[in-house]
Every structure is written in structure tokens, then in C-alpha cells.
Amino acid sequence: QVQLVESGGGLVQAGGSLRLSCAASGLPFSAYTMGWFRQAPGKEREFVAGISKTPSIPPYADSVRGRFTISRDNAKKTVYLQMNSLKPEDTAVYYCAADGPLPLRVGVRSSEYDYWGQGTQVTVSS
């Protein structure tokens, strides 16, 4: 049974930082592309960042590029999202997702991902 469990969300002031983690189990983690998505109230789920199984330049949403960094530790079966210079518009539920095995590219659409975590709330106050 595949499980993705996010952690690290919370309340932070604008300009602050948070680090999200997503621990995976039940799948060959190193063979999967991992992604972070977010969904704000009343809005559709949107792509934030993705990271493939092989070293490459991860794609980021324009709104977070330069502020957020995605990384992975295959030994720990964990993907991270370091979020710096947070803004109130970053407030959302953040979801971890897995696509694979052995996808051809890093997907940016939620429909391309096979497994999802339950989400973690990030709230940025102004």
C-alpha cells in the first residue's frame, strides 16, 4: 500500500520560511518523480515544483521560482520543499504526489500523478 505523508506545515509571517517533508512508503521511491502541488480555498490545485529520479533542473511554478527549492533523499524516501520569503498568497494546502515508475518527464498536471498525500496546511500571515 502506497502512502505519502506530508509534514512541516504551519503558520508563519510573511517573509518567513518553512520546510515541508513528504515521507513515502510502499513504492520504489527512487524510480518515481515526486511533485508538490497546492490548493488555496476556492481555487484549483496547482503545480508548485517537481523533481525527477535523475539529476536535472527541477521545474517550478513561476510564482515560486527563486523562493522555493525542491529536493529528495532517496535513502530516506523523502522529498522536501524548502519555502523561503513566504507571501500571503502562498497560503494553501500543500500536497505531495508521486508519478511513476520511470516517467518520461516531470509532469506539471495533477492528472499525471498516481499517488497523493493527505496535504499539510501552510498559512502565511501579512
C-alpha positions as CSV (number, residue, x, y, z in Angstrom):
1,Q,0.0,0.0,0.0
2,V,1.4,3.3,-1.1
3,Q,1.5,6.1,1.5
4,L,2.7,9.7,1.2
5,V,2.7,11.6,4.5
6,E,3.4,15.3,4.5
7,S,4.6,17.3,7.5
8,G,6.1,20.7,8.3
9,G,3.2,23.0,7.5
10,G,2.1,25.7,9.9
11,L,1.5,29.4,10.5
12,V,4.3,31.8,9.5
13,Q,4.6,35.5,9.0
14,A,5.3,36.9,5.6
15,G,8.9,36.8,4.8
16,G,9.4,33.7,6.8
17,S,10.4,30.2,5.9
18,L,9.0,26.7,6.2
19,R,10.3,23.3,5.2
20,L,7.8,20.7,4.1
21,S,8.6,17.0,4.1
22,C,6.9,14.1,2.4
23,A,7.8,10.5,3.5
24,A,6.9,7.8,1.1
25,S,6.3,4.1,1.6
26,G,5.1,1.2,-0.4
27,L,6.7,2.2,-3.7
28,P,10.2,2.1,-5.2
29,F,10.8,5.7,-4.4
30,S,13.9,6.2,-6.4
31,A,12.0,5.3,-9.6
32,Y,9.3,7.9,-9.1
33,T,9.1,11.5,-10.0
34,M,7.9,13.5,-7.0
35,G,5.9,16.7,-7.1
36,W,4.4,19.3,-4.8
37,F,1.1,20.9,-5.6
38,R,-1.0,23.4,-3.6
39,Q,-4.7,24.3,-3.4
40,A,-6.0,27.6,-1.9
41,P,-9.6,28.0,-0.9
42,G,-11.8,28.4,-3.9
43,K,-9.0,27.7,-6.4
44,E,-7.9,24.7,-8.4
45,R,-4.9,22.6,-7.4
46,E,-1.8,24.0,-8.9
47,F,1.7,22.7,-9.6
48,V,4.4,24.1,-7.4
49,A,7.6,22.0,-8.1
50,G,8.7,18.6,-9.3
51,I,11.8,16.5,-9.1
52,S,12.7,13.5,-11.3
53,K,14.6,10.4,-10.3
54,T,17.7,11.5,-12.1
55,P,19.7,14.7,-11.6
56,S,18.2,17.5,-13.6
57,I,16.9,21.0,-13.2
58,P,13.5,20.8,-11.4
59,P,10.6,22.7,-12.9
60,Y,9.0,25.3,-10.7
61,A,5.8,27.4,-11.0
62,D,6.7,30.9,-11.9
63,S,5.1,32.2,-8.7
64,V,7.6,30.3,-6.5
65,R,10.7,30.1,-8.6
66,G,13.7,31.6,-6.8
67,R,11.9,31.3,-3.4
68,F,11.2,27.5,-3.2
69,T,13.5,24.6,-3.6
70,I,12.6,21.0,-4.0
71,S,14.9,18.2,-3.1
72,R,14.8,14.5,-2.4
73,D,16.7,11.9,-0.3
74,N,16.2,8.5,-1.9
75,A,17.8,6.7,1.0
76,K,15.2,8.2,3.3
77,K,12.4,8.0,0.7
78,T,11.6,11.6,1.4
79,V,11.0,14.7,-0.7
80,Y,11.3,18.2,0.6
81,L,10.1,21.6,-0.2
82,Q,12.1,24.5,1.3
83,M,10.0,27.6,1.2
84,N,11.6,31.0,1.7
85,S,10.4,34.6,1.5
86,L,6.8,33.4,2.0
87,K,4.0,35.6,0.9
88,P,0.3,35.6,2.0
89,E,-0.6,34.3,-1.5
90,D,1.4,31.1,-0.7
91,T,-1.3,30.2,1.8
92,A,-2.8,26.8,0.7
93,V,-2.9,23.2,1.5
94,Y,0.3,21.6,0.1
95,Y,0.2,18.1,-1.4
96,C,2.9,15.7,-2.2
97,A,2.4,13.4,-5.2
98,A,4.2,10.6,-6.9
99,D,4.3,9.7,-10.6
100,G,5.8,6.5,-12.0
101,P,7.5,4.3,-12.2
102,L,10.1,5.7,-14.6
103,P,8.1,8.6,-16.1
104,L,9.5,10.2,-19.2
105,R,9.4,13.7,-17.7
106,V,8.4,15.7,-14.7
107,G,4.7,16.3,-15.0
108,V,3.1,19.6,-14.1
109,R,-0.5,18.5,-14.3
110,S,-2.1,16.8,-11.3
111,S,-3.6,14.2,-13.6
112,E,-0.1,12.9,-14.4
113,Y,0.4,11.8,-10.8
114,D,-0.6,8.4,-9.4
115,Y,-0.4,8.8,-5.7
116,W,-1.2,11.7,-3.3
117,G,-0.7,12.6,0.3
118,Q,-3.3,14.0,2.6
119,G,-1.9,17.5,2.5
120,T,-0.5,19.9,5.0
121,Q,-1.8,23.4,5.7
122,V,0.5,26.4,5.2
123,T,-0.8,29.8,6.3
124,V,1.2,32.9,5.7
125,S,0.1,36.0,7.7
126,S,0.7,39.5,6.5
